[in-house]
Amino acid sequence: MNVEGKLGLLNYKKAPETHISIKDATENGPCVKQCQDKPCTTVCPAKVYEWEEHKKKILVAYENCIECGACRMLCPFDNIKCDWPRGGFGVQYRWG
């Protein structure tokens, strides 16, 4: 089964507030000025991060997050803040 198929097996209860954010999302922040590869946009299996070229910023779709932590591990500038969703919210895994 491919990744997209497995993601379709997940339940997700959207929290009323985001649990993921870009620490410095300004035009002088590392995402704009320093990060050329933008690994968060390619490594996330749930496609939470998207680079918006004309706005020069990373868009974050926190409701897609499967809480794997890959984005925080691979951000070369430690510019992703992630506090896991409070109890009862977030991803619910089934069937491994």
Rosetta constraint file for C-alpha pairs under 8 A:
AtomPair CA 1 CA 5 HARMONIC 6.05 0.50
AtomPair CA 1 CA 6 HARMONIC 6.69 0.50
AtomPair CA 2 CA 6 HARMONIC 6.43 0.50
AtomPair CA 3 CA 7 HARMONIC 6.12 0.50
AtomPair CA 3 CA 45 HARMONIC 7.31 0.50
AtomPair CA 4 CA 8 HARMONIC 6.34 0.50
AtomPair CA 5 CA 9 HARMONIC 6.99 0.50
AtomPair CA 6 CA 10 HARMONIC 7.26 0.50
AtomPair CA 7 CA 46 HARMONIC 7.60 0.50
AtomPair CA 9 CA 93 HARMONIC 7.76 0.50
AtomPair CA 9 CA 94 HARMONIC 6.75 0.50
AtomPair CA 9 CA 95 HARMONIC 7.87 0.50
AtomPair CA 10 CA 91 HARMONIC 6.76 0.50
AtomPair CA 10 CA 92 HARMONIC 6.02 0.50
AtomPair CA 10 CA 93 HARMONIC 5.52 0.50
AtomPair CA 10 CA 94 HARMONIC 6.38 0.50
AtomPair CA 11 CA 91 HARMONIC 5.89 0.50
AtomPair CA 11 CA 92 HARMONIC 5.08 0.50
AtomPair CA 11 CA 93 HARMONIC 6.83 0.50
AtomPair CA 11 CA 94 HARMONIC 7.99 0.50
AtomPair CA 12 CA 63 HARMONIC 7.84 0.50
AtomPair CA 12 CA 89 HARMONIC 7.25 0.50
AtomPair CA 12 CA 90 HARMONIC 5.37 0.50
AtomPair CA 12 CA 91 HARMONIC 4.43 0.50
AtomPair CA 12 CA 92 HARMONIC 5.92 0.50
AtomPair CA 13 CA 88 HARMONIC 7.50 0.50
AtomPair CA 13 CA 89 HARMONIC 4.99 0.50
AtomPair CA 13 CA 90 HARMONIC 5.19 0.50
AtomPair CA 13 CA 91 HARMONIC 6.60 0.50
AtomPair CA 14 CA 63 HARMONIC 5.84 0.50
AtomPair CA 14 CA 89 HARMONIC 6.07 0.50
AtomPair CA 14 CA 90 HARMONIC 5.99 0.50
AtomPair CA 15 CA 63 HARMONIC 7.86 0.50
AtomPair CA 15 CA 85 HARMONIC 6.96 0.50
AtomPair CA 15 CA 86 HARMONIC 7.95 0.50
AtomPair CA 15 CA 89 HARMONIC 5.51 0.50
AtomPair CA 15 CA 90 HARMONIC 6.74 0.50
AtomPair CA 18 CA 62 HARMONIC 6.07 0.50
AtomPair CA 18 CA 63 HARMONIC 7.83 0.50
AtomPair CA 19 CA 62 HARMONIC 6.83 0.50
AtomPair CA 19 CA 81 HARMONIC 7.97 0.50
AtomPair CA 19 CA 82 HARMONIC 5.70 0.50
AtomPair CA 19 CA 83 HARMONIC 5.20 0.50
AtomPair CA 19 CA 84 HARMONIC 6.00 0.50
AtomPair CA 19 CA 85 HARMONIC 5.77 0.50
AtomPair CA 20 CA 60 HARMONIC 7.51 0.50
AtomPair CA 20 CA 62 HARMONIC 6.01 0.50
AtomPair CA 20 CA 80 HARMONIC 7.13 0.50
AtomPair CA 20 CA 81 HARMONIC 5.65 0.50
AtomPair CA 20 CA 82 HARMONIC 4.51 0.50
AtomPair CA 20 CA 83 HARMONIC 6.57 0.50
AtomPair CA 21 CA 60 HARMONIC 7.02 0.50
AtomPair CA 21 CA 80 HARMONIC 5.95 0.50
AtomPair CA 21 CA 81 HARMONIC 5.24 0.50
AtomPair CA 21 CA 82 HARMONIC 6.63 0.50
AtomPair CA 22 CA 58 HARMONIC 7.82 0.50
AtomPair CA 22 CA 79 HARMONIC 5.77 0.50
AtomPair CA 22 CA 80 HARMONIC 4.75 0.50
AtomPair CA 22 CA 81 HARMONIC 6.02 0.50
AtomPair CA 23 CA 79 HARMONIC 5.13 0.50
AtomPair CA 23 CA 80 HARMONIC 5.70 0.50
AtomPair CA 23 CA 81 HARMONIC 5.92 0.50
AtomPair CA 24 CA 29 HARMONIC 5.21 0.50
AtomPair CA 24 CA 30 HARMONIC 7.24 0.50
AtomPair CA 24 CA 31 HARMONIC 8.00 0.50
AtomPair CA 24 CA 79 HARMONIC 6.50 0.50
AtomPair CA 25 CA 29 HARMONIC 5.70 0.50
AtomPair CA 25 CA 31 HARMONIC 7.15 0.50
AtomPair CA 25 CA 57 HARMONIC 6.77 0.50
AtomPair CA 25 CA 58 HARMONIC 7.56 0.50
AtomPair CA 26 CA 32 HARMONIC 7.93 0.50
AtomPair CA 26 CA 57 HARMONIC 7.98 0.50
AtomPair CA 27 CA 32 HARMONIC 6.08 0.50
AtomPair CA 27 CA 33 HARMONIC 7.52 0.50
AtomPair CA 27 CA 56 HARMONIC 7.23 0.50
AtomPair CA 27 CA 57 HARMONIC 7.69 0.50
AtomPair CA 28 CA 32 HARMONIC 6.46 0.50
AtomPair CA 28 CA 33 HARMONIC 5.96 0.50
AtomPair CA 29 CA 33 HARMONIC 6.09 0.50
AtomPair CA 29 CA 34 HARMONIC 7.76 0.50
AtomPair CA 30 CA 34 HARMONIC 4.76 0.50
AtomPair CA 30 CA 35 HARMONIC 5.86 0.50
AtomPair CA 30 CA 77 HARMONIC 6.72 0.50
AtomPair CA 30 CA 79 HARMONIC 7.46 0.50
AtomPair CA 31 CA 35 HARMONIC 5.00 0.50
AtomPair CA 31 CA 36 HARMONIC 7.83 0.50
AtomPair CA 31 CA 38 HARMONIC 7.18 0.50
AtomPair CA 31 CA 57 HARMONIC 7.15 0.50
AtomPair CA 31 CA 58 HARMONIC 7.38 0.50
AtomPair CA 31 CA 79 HARMONIC 7.89 0.50
AtomPair CA 32 CA 56 HARMONIC 6.33 0.50
AtomPair CA 32 CA 57 HARMONIC 6.74 0.50
AtomPair CA 35 CA 76 HARMONIC 7.70 0.50
AtomPair CA 35 CA 77 HARMONIC 7.90 0.50
AtomPair CA 38 CA 42 HARMONIC 7.35 0.50
AtomPair CA 38 CA 51 HARMONIC 7.77 0.50
AtomPair CA 38 CA 75 HARMONIC 7.91 0.50
AtomPair CA 39 CA 43 HARMONIC 5.84 0.50
AtomPair CA 39 CA 71 HARMONIC 7.66 0.50
AtomPair CA 39 CA 74 HARMONIC 6.64 0.50
AtomPair CA 39 CA 75 HARMONIC 6.59 0.50
AtomPair CA 40 CA 44 HARMONIC 5.99 0.50
AtomPair CA 40 CA 49 HARMONIC 6.13 0.50
AtomPair CA 40 CA 70 HARMONIC 7.98 0.50
AtomPair CA 40 CA 71 HARMONIC 5.15 0.50
AtomPair CA 40 CA 74 HARMONIC 7.00 0.50
AtomPair CA 40 CA 75 HARMONIC 6.45 0.50
AtomPair CA 41 CA 47 HARMONIC 6.80 0.50
AtomPair CA 41 CA 48 HARMONIC 7.46 0.50
AtomPair CA 41 CA 49 HARMONIC 4.86 0.50
AtomPair CA 41 CA 50 HARMONIC 5.42 0.50
AtomPair CA 41 CA 51 HARMONIC 6.81 0.50
AtomPair CA 42 CA 47 HARMONIC 7.66 0.50
AtomPair CA 43 CA 70 HARMONIC 6.96 0.50
AtomPair CA 43 CA 71 HARMONIC 6.92 0.50
AtomPair CA 44 CA 48 HARMONIC 6.48 0.50
AtomPair CA 44 CA 49 HARMONIC 7.26 0.50
AtomPair CA 44 CA 70 HARMONIC 6.56 0.50
AtomPair CA 44 CA 71 HARMONIC 6.32 0.50
AtomPair CA 46 CA 64 HARMONIC 5.83 0.50
AtomPair CA 46 CA 65 HARMONIC 6.11 0.50
AtomPair CA 46 CA 66 HARMONIC 6.72 0.50
AtomPair CA 47 CA 61 HARMONIC 7.92 0.50
AtomPair CA 47 CA 64 HARMONIC 7.12 0.50
AtomPair CA 47 CA 65 HARMONIC 7.99 0.50
AtomPair CA 48 CA 59 HARMONIC 7.97 0.50
AtomPair CA 48 CA 60 HARMONIC 5.60 0.50
AtomPair CA 48 CA 61 HARMONIC 4.81 0.50
AtomPair CA 48 CA 62 HARMONIC 6.10 0.50
AtomPair CA 48 CA 63 HARMONIC 7.84 0.50
AtomPair CA 48 CA 64 HARMONIC 5.68 0.50
AtomPair CA 48 CA 65 HARMONIC 6.03 0.50
AtomPair CA 49 CA 58 HARMONIC 6.36 0.50
AtomPair CA 49 CA 59 HARMONIC 5.69 0.50
AtomPair CA 49 CA 60 HARMONIC 4.94 0.50
AtomPair CA 49 CA 61 HARMONIC 6.52 0.50
AtomPair CA 50 CA 58 HARMONIC 5.55 0.50
AtomPair CA 50 CA 59 HARMONIC 5.13 0.50
AtomPair CA 50 CA 60 HARMONIC 6.75 0.50
AtomPair CA 51 CA 56 HARMONIC 7.30 0.50
AtomPair CA 51 CA 57 HARMONIC 5.96 0.50
AtomPair CA 51 CA 58 HARMONIC 4.57 0.50
AtomPair CA 51 CA 59 HARMONIC 6.23 0.50
AtomPair CA 52 CA 56 HARMONIC 5.69 0.50
AtomPair CA 52 CA 57 HARMONIC 5.44 0.50
AtomPair CA 52 CA 58 HARMONIC 5.99 0.50
AtomPair CA 52 CA 59 HARMONIC 6.70 0.50
AtomPair CA 53 CA 57 HARMONIC 6.91 0.50
AtomPair CA 61 CA 65 HARMONIC 7.47 0.50
AtomPair CA 63 CA 90 HARMONIC 7.78 0.50
AtomPair CA 65 CA 90 HARMONIC 7.75 0.50
AtomPair CA 65 CA 91 HARMONIC 7.45 0.50
AtomPair CA 66 CA 90 HARMONIC 7.58 0.50
AtomPair CA 66 CA 91 HARMONIC 5.68 0.50
AtomPair CA 67 CA 84 HARMONIC 7.28 0.50
AtomPair CA 67 CA 90 HARMONIC 7.93 0.50
AtomPair CA 67 CA 91 HARMONIC 7.17 0.50
AtomPair CA 69 CA 73 HARMONIC 6.49 0.50
AtomPair CA 70 CA 74 HARMONIC 6.16 0.50
AtomPair CA 71 CA 75 HARMONIC 5.95 0.50
AtomPair CA 71 CA 80 HARMONIC 7.34 0.50
AtomPair CA 72 CA 78 HARMONIC 6.70 0.50
AtomPair CA 72 CA 79 HARMONIC 7.89 0.50
AtomPair CA 72 CA 80 HARMONIC 5.87 0.50
AtomPair CA 72 CA 81 HARMONIC 7.60 0.50
AtomPair CA 72 CA 82 HARMONIC 7.63 0.50
AtomPair CA 75 CA 79 HARMONIC 6.59 0.50
AtomPair CA 75 CA 80 HARMONIC 7.08 0.50
AtomPair CA 85 CA 89 HARMONIC 5.75 0.50
AtomPair CA 85 CA 90 HARMONIC 5.68 0.50
AtomPair CA 86 CA 90 HARMONIC 7.81 0.50
